[in-house]
Amino acid sequence: MTTASTAAARSGDGSDRAGGVGGVDGVHGTDGGGFADRSLGSDVARERLRRWRLVLGGEAADGTGCALTGKDVAMDGALAALYGNGEEKGRKRAGRDRSAGLGASAPSVARWLGDIRTYFPSSVVQVMQRDAIDRLGLSTLLLEPEMLEAVEADVHLVGTLLSLNKVMPETTKETARAVVRKVVEDLEKRLATRTRATLTGALDRSARVSRPRHRDIDWNRTIAANLKHYLPEYRTIVPERLIGYGRASQSTKKEVILCIDQSGSMAASVVYASVFGAVLASMRTISTRLVVFDTAVVDLTDQLDDPVDVLFGTQLGGGTDINRALAYCQSQITRPADTVVVLISDLYEGGIRDGMLKRVAAMKASGVQFVALLALSDEGAPAYDREHAAALAALGAPAFACTPDLFPEVMAAAIEKRPLPVPESV
């Protein structure tokens, strides 16, 4: 069991803990799927018992009989502070009535943040930080610069900071911008090179020519188009028509409009979309527009040279009016056949449903490539309006969750006007 699963198990309710005890009974048996008998004293059995002890939390009913020593004691304390049920402090409570040992004290939280960074890998630290914010209501502590400097920065932390942007004191804003910039720069390093390479190739392939240079011939399409000219006696094809890749010109060839729902549930998607928007804007052959919306619509295109400015220009939360947002995007389209509109939303429409669908249908009829993403994040599909998703699919615009790694392929397919690489789970 990994440390991540330890944290996850400790965050469950009382029923999780009861189930865990049943699993530990395997320590006393030899049924193949359980632990070896403790009397054997094997290193493997002791290590498994130690991990179960960390998972179960050490209350009297954990059934392990295992005592922790050294660093394990401090690690268990850090877990108990977040996932414990308060029994360590003598308060006898039901298993699901949990409280934590962090309180609202900034110094104690800062020490705890330091402890978990000492004892757990970065990926687990990020999970525990999110749990602390969600379970213990520690968001307000992030308004203190000293706290921000202690946390492990990730996409979810950026989303939390953006949601606090309007109440953030001036003394904290510079620290918050530094934290956000670090995450954004890390994302750009991870995503930019592959995105540019994938889309540059798609742009080249999307411009077909009938008299290509030899090095620009698309052999697969040329052979497919000339199969009727096969000469059996020579076992070869005499091509009557060559199909080649057009060489990318310096003028703008495609227009991309990113239309992003900034409701609270879309926080991670807003972060990734802003980064991708900046990457696309840096490509000379793509004209990129970035629009965010709730019940109002804001065009942040002029800030795309700095995705941090884009992010702090958003306002997470509020209602949703997809129809109004698409109306604005539709008004910005000048060359429909060369335009890709990407709607990133969970599709919970607070505006005019029929109007939204009519706009999508009109854009597609005019030649626009329309892409609907339920999320642009690593978490998969959130809760979303399934009726609206089905309606979009009926219009030829399937709605699906997209990971950041898949996004360049989705955009390449849209640019080349070929079927989108929709994940199988959709």
PyMOL commands that set and color helices and strands:
alter all, ss='L'
color gray80, all
select helices_A, chain A and resi 3-10+14-28+38-40+43-56+60-62+71-83+87-89+106-119+122-136+139-143+145-150+155-163+165-167+170-206+214-216+219-225+227-229+264-281+301-303+307-312+322-331+336-338+353-365+386-394+407-416
alter helices_A, ss='H'
color red, helices_A
select strands_A, chain A and resi 208-209+230-231+236-237+244-245+254-261+286-293+297-299+339-344+369-376+399-402
alter strands_A, ss='S'
color yellow, strands_A
deselect
rebuild
show_as cartoon
